[in-house]
Amino acid sequence: MSEYLILINIQKLDEGGYLATSESIQGLIAQGRTIAETMEIAQDVARKLVESSIEHGDPLPVNLLPSNKMIKNVKIPVSVTV
């Protein structure tokens, strides 16, 4: 099993929810109600796109970053209700 890091862009939609896209993996589009949900969906879509490339013998996107043991400076969403 290999693990890669991809860069995604998440934007808030005017009608509510969030949309994730990626310049690293063409075709990656994910939409969710929260940032966390959108990230989870994007992760699943990315995995399926990479697996499809491997299964069909297509080259992997050049912008995939091999995962290292330590990842630094990652921003995570934290939902708080008061």
N, C-alpha and C positions, 0 to 999 in steps of 0.2 A: 504494500500500500504506500503510495506517495502522497505527500501533502504539499499544496502550493498556496501562496498568498496572492490575492488579486486586489486591485484597486477598484473601488466602486464609488460612484457619486450618488448621493441621496438628496432628493429635493422634496420639499413639502408641496403638496398639491393644493390648489385653491379650493377644490371641492372636498377636501379632507383626505387624510392618509398621506402616504409617501411613495415615491417612485425611485427605484434604484436602476442605474445603468452602469455600464463599464466600457471603458476604452480598451481594456485588456482583453476582454472576450466579446467578440462580435456576437450580437444576438441576445446578450444578457439583459433582460428587462424583468423587473420584479416590483410588485405593488403590494403594500400592506397597510394596516390601520395604524401601526406604530413603527418607530424606527427599528426596534428590536425584531418585530415580525417581518419587516421588509428585509432586514439583513439575513434572517433565517431563510426566507424564500429565495433571496439572491444566492445564498450559499448552495441551496439545493439545485437551483437552475444551473449555476456554474459547474457543479459536480456532474450533472447530466450532460452538459455541453462538452466538457473535457472527456468524459467516458465515451461519448459518441465519436469524438475525434480519434481516440485511441482504437475503438472497435472498427472504424472504417479506414484506419491506416493514414488518416490525415495528420499533418503536422500540428503540434500543439501551438497555441498562441505564443508569440515570442515574448510577450510581457508578463508571462507567469513567473512568479518569484518562488524559488524553492523555500520551503518553511525552514526556519532555523530553530534551535532549541529555545532561544529567548527572543521574545518580540517586545520592542520598546515603543513607548509613546503612542499607545492606541487609545482612542476616545471611545467610550462605551455609553450608550444611553441608560439613564436611570430615571424611571418613573416614580414620582412621589405624590401621594395624596395626603392632604392635610385636613 
